[in-house]
Amino acid sequence: MTIISVADELAMELDCASQQQNWAHLQQLDDRVAQMLSAIADQEILPAEAQLLRKLKHSHQRALERCQAYQLTLKADMENRRNRQEGITAYAMIAIAAYQEMAREEGAR
């Protein structure tokens, strides 16, 4: 495969995987991008290839931005769940205390 076909294919796959939030596939694609760039590091790049490499870089950047946005969403969701758990625990403690008080009152009769 030529640099052009590989770079173009990777750019499209990066866009697709990041839009679908297919993070495992995105990691594989990231590895493939790194391998391809290492393989062509010492080669002379033609203008058409340079243009496609810029497209690939742009796709890679968009994928990174989507990952970062999703990371922020997950972080907010985890914080929200943690906050709700603290509230649930507080209500449970109140309920336990109320039941214990009821049991003491019942035992005192």
C-alpha positions as CSV (number, residue, x, y, z in Angstrom):
1,M,0.0,0.0,0.0
2,T,1.1,3.5,-0.7
3,I,1.4,6.3,1.9
4,I,-1.6,7.9,0.1
5,S,-3.9,5.0,0.5
6,V,-2.8,4.2,4.0
7,A,-3.1,7.8,5.2
8,D,-6.5,8.3,3.6
9,E,-7.8,5.0,5.0
10,L,-6.6,5.8,8.5
11,A,-8.1,9.3,8.4
12,M,-11.5,7.9,7.5
13,E,-11.3,5.2,10.1
14,L,-10.2,7.6,12.8
15,D,-13.2,9.8,12.1
16,C,-15.6,6.9,12.0
17,A,-14.2,5.2,15.2
18,S,-14.2,8.5,17.2
19,Q,-17.7,9.4,16.1
20,Q,-19.0,6.0,17.1
21,Q,-17.0,6.2,20.4
22,N,-15.3,2.9,19.6
23,W,-12.4,3.6,21.9
24,A,-10.7,0.2,21.6
25,H,-10.6,0.5,17.8
26,L,-9.4,4.0,18.1
27,Q,-6.5,2.8,20.2
28,Q,-5.6,0.3,17.4
29,L,-5.8,3.0,14.8
30,D,-3.6,5.3,16.9
31,D,-1.0,2.4,17.0
32,R,-1.3,2.0,13.2
33,V,-0.8,5.8,12.7
34,A,2.4,5.7,14.8
35,Q,3.7,2.7,12.9
36,M,3.0,4.3,9.6
37,L,4.7,7.5,10.6
38,S,7.7,5.6,11.9
39,A,7.9,3.7,8.6
40,I,7.9,6.8,6.4
41,A,10.1,9.0,8.7
42,D,13.1,8.7,6.4
43,Q,11.2,8.8,3.1
44,E,10.8,11.8,0.8
45,I,7.2,12.9,1.0
46,L,5.5,14.0,-2.3
47,P,3.2,17.0,-2.2
48,A,0.1,14.8,-2.6
49,E,1.3,12.6,0.3
50,A,1.9,15.7,2.4
51,Q,-1.6,16.8,1.8
52,L,-3.0,13.5,2.9
53,L,-0.8,13.4,5.9
54,R,-2.2,16.8,6.9
55,K,-5.7,15.4,6.5
56,L,-4.6,12.4,8.7
57,K,-3.2,14.8,11.3
58,H,-6.5,16.8,11.3
59,S,-8.5,13.5,11.7
60,H,-6.2,12.4,14.5
61,Q,-6.7,15.8,16.2
62,R,-10.5,15.5,15.9
63,A,-10.4,12.0,17.4
64,L,-8.3,13.3,20.3
65,E,-10.8,16.1,20.9
66,R,-13.7,13.6,20.9
67,C,-11.8,11.5,23.4
68,Q,-11.1,14.4,25.7
69,A,-14.8,15.5,25.5
70,Y,-15.9,12.0,26.4
71,Q,-13.4,11.9,29.2
72,L,-14.9,15.1,30.7
73,T,-18.4,13.6,30.3
74,L,-17.3,10.4,32.2
75,K,-15.6,12.5,34.9
76,A,-18.8,14.5,35.4
77,D,-20.9,11.4,35.5
78,M,-18.6,9.7,38.0
79,E,-18.7,12.9,40.2
80,N,-22.5,13.0,40.0
81,R,-22.7,9.3,41.0
82,R,-20.3,9.9,43.9
83,N,-22.4,12.8,45.1
84,R,-25.6,10.8,44.8
85,Q,-24.0,7.9,46.7
86,E,-23.1,10.2,49.6
87,G,-26.8,11.4,49.8
88,I,-28.1,7.8,49.6
89,T,-25.7,6.8,52.4
90,A,-26.9,9.7,54.5
91,Y,-30.5,8.8,54.1
92,A,-29.7,5.2,54.9
93,M,-27.9,6.3,58.1
94,I,-31.0,8.3,59.1
95,A,-33.3,5.4,58.4
96,I,-31.1,3.0,60.5
97,A,-31.0,5.5,63.4
98,A,-34.8,5.8,63.2
99,Y,-35.3,2.0,63.2
100,Q,-32.9,1.6,66.1
101,E,-34.8,4.3,68.0
102,M,-38.1,2.5,67.3
103,A,-36.6,-0.8,68.5
104,R,-35.4,0.9,71.7
105,E,-38.9,2.4,72.3
106,E,-40.5,-1.0,71.6
107,G,-38.1,-2.7,74.0
108,A,-38.8,-0.2,76.7
109,R,-42.6,-1.0,76.8
